[in-house]
Amino acid sequence: MRGISLDSFGFNLTAITEERLGIKLLWGKGRLPAYYTLIHALLEKKPAASMAE
């Protein structure tokens, strides 16, 4: 299994976590942030026609 960045699929992870999940992402600017947020997803390979089912 390979790890693929969700960003490479075009997901705006900052917007998704803040708008949909209510979690603010913190970025370190010269120091460590107060907490880390890990974002994972399971993707399944299906033909496009079966996605509507």
Secondary structure as GFF3:
##gff-version 3
##sequence-region A 1 53
A	DSSP	three_ten_helix	6	9	.	.	.	ID=ss1
A	DSSP	alpha_helix	13	15	.	.	.	ID=ss2
A	DSSP	pi_helix	16	20	.	.	.	ID=ss3
A	DSSP	three_ten_helix	48	52	.	.	.	ID=ss4
###
